[in-house]
Amino acid sequence: MAGKQSAGLLMYRRRGGAVEVFLVHPGGPFWAKKDAAAWSIPKGEFADDEDPLAAAQREFAEETGLTPSGPFTALTPIKQTGGKTVQAWAVEGDCDPASVRSNTFTMEWPPRSGRRQEFPEVDRAEWFTLDVARNKIHKDQVALLEELERLLSS
């Protein structure tokens, strides 16, 4: 597969007749005050020689500290505006968003200050109904929600 590629898991649960999806909010100063279209499925880049599902499971664990178990249902890959291809799998599960523990990254902050600061890759996680999630999730990932909804209604 050419170009950058990511793999991730779209965890969902059923609550009171509604489907909810588990999304994460990116950490760091750029995302701190962004909410609409800022959330994502837990995902990350992987190498050409790496199994995409194994990468999706690894990234989910790194970004949340949680390890969902399958079965995993492959969703149609999407291409994000920046050119990155995202392969995703739906998995039914449940977790407490308050228990999420993310890995961290280091960057210069404030810009051109020479100071390096550490930030969590994910600063929070939450369950959203599909309707709310459509407004929260990155616009290119809405197709994953729509496919999940079709799968669960058939």
C-alpha positions in Angstrom: 0.0 0.0 0.0 1.5 3.3 -1.0 1.5 6.4 1.2 0.8 6.8 4.8 -1.5 4.3 6.4 -3.2 4.0 9.7 -5.1 1.2 11.4 -7.7 1.5 14.2 -10.6 0.0 16.1 -14.1 1.4 16.2 -15.5 0.0 19.5 -19.2 0.1 20.0 -21.8 -0.9 22.6 -25.6 -1.1 22.8 -27.3 1.0 25.5 -31.0 1.3 25.9 -31.7 0.5 22.3 -29.1 2.9 21.0 -25.6 2.2 19.6 -22.8 4.2 21.1 -19.2 4.4 19.8 -16.0 5.0 21.8 -14.0 7.9 20.5 -10.8 9.6 21.6 -9.8 13.3 21.6 -6.2 14.1 20.6 -3.9 15.5 23.2 -1.6 18.5 22.8 -2.0 22.2 22.6 -3.3 22.3 19.0 -6.4 20.2 19.9 -7.0 21.6 23.4 -9.9 23.9 22.5 -11.2 21.9 19.5 -14.3 19.6 19.8 -16.5 19.4 16.7 -14.8 17.2 14.1 -11.8 16.7 16.3 -12.4 13.3 17.8 -11.3 10.0 16.2 -11.3 6.3 16.5 -8.1 5.1 18.4 -5.7 4.6 15.5 -2.1 5.0 14.4 0.4 4.5 11.6 1.9 1.1 10.7 4.6 -0.2 8.4 4.0 -2.0 5.1 5.2 -5.3 6.5 3.0 -5.1 9.7 -0.4 -6.8 9.9 -3.0 -4.0 9.9 -5.3 -5.7 12.5 -2.4 -6.3 14.8 -1.4 -2.6 14.4 -5.0 -1.5 15.1 -5.0 -3.5 18.4 -1.5 -2.2 19.3 -2.6 1.4 18.7 -5.8 1.0 20.6 -3.8 -0.3 23.6 -1.1 2.5 23.3 -3.7 5.3 23.1 -6.1 4.0 25.8 -4.3 1.4 27.9 -7.2 -1.0 27.1 -7.2 -4.3 25.2 -10.5 -5.2 23.5 -11.1 -8.8 22.4 -12.7 -9.7 19.1 -14.3 -10.7 17.0 -13.2 -7.9 14.8 -15.2 -6.9 11.7 -13.3 -5.3 8.9 -14.7 -2.0 7.7 -14.1 -0.5 4.2 -10.8 1.5 4.3 -11.2 5.3 4.0 -8.9 7.9 2.6 -8.6 11.0 4.7 -8.2 14.5 3.2 -4.5 14.6 3.9 -4.0 11.4 1.8 -3.7 8.9 4.7 -5.6 5.6 4.2 -7.3 4.3 7.4 -8.1 0.7 7.8 -10.6 0.0 10.7 -12.3 -2.8 12.4 -15.5 -2.7 14.4 -15.5 -4.5 17.7 -18.2 -4.7 20.3 -17.0 -3.9 23.8 -17.3 -1.7 26.8 -15.0 0.3 29.0 -14.9 3.2 31.4 -13.5 6.3 29.6 -12.1 7.5 33.0 -9.7 4.5 33.0 -8.0 5.5 29.7 -4.3 5.9 30.0 -2.5 7.2 26.9 1.1 7.1 25.8 2.8 10.5 25.3 4.7 12.5 22.7 7.2 15.3 23.1 7.1 18.5 21.1 8.5 22.1 21.2 6.0 24.2 23.1 5.4 27.1 22.8 6.6 27.2 19.2 10.1 28.6 18.7 10.7 28.6 22.4 13.3 25.9 22.5 11.3 24.2 25.4 10.1 20.7 24.9 7.0 19.5 26.6 5.3 16.1 26.9 1.7 15.6 26.1 -0.7 12.6 26.1 -1.5 11.3 22.6 -5.2 11.1 23.8 -6.3 13.6 26.5 -9.8 12.1 26.9 -12.2 9.4 25.6 -16.0 9.2 25.6 -19.0 7.2 24.5 -21.3 8.9 22.0 -24.5 7.9 20.3 -24.1 7.6 16.5 -25.9 10.9 16.0 -23.7 12.9 18.4 -20.6 11.0 17.1 -21.2 12.3 13.5 -20.6 15.8 14.8 -17.6 14.9 17.0 -15.6 12.6 14.7 -13.2 13.8 12.1 -15.3 14.4 9.0 -13.4 11.8 6.9 -14.2 9.1 9.5 -18.0 9.6 9.4 -18.1 6.9 6.7 -16.9 4.4 9.4 -19.9 5.3 11.6 -22.3 5.0 8.6 -20.9 1.5 7.7 -21.2 0.4 11.3 -24.8 1.5 11.4 -25.5 -0.4 8.2 -23.8 -3.6 9.6 -25.7 -3.5 12.9 -29.1 -2.9 11.2 -28.8 -5.8 8.8 
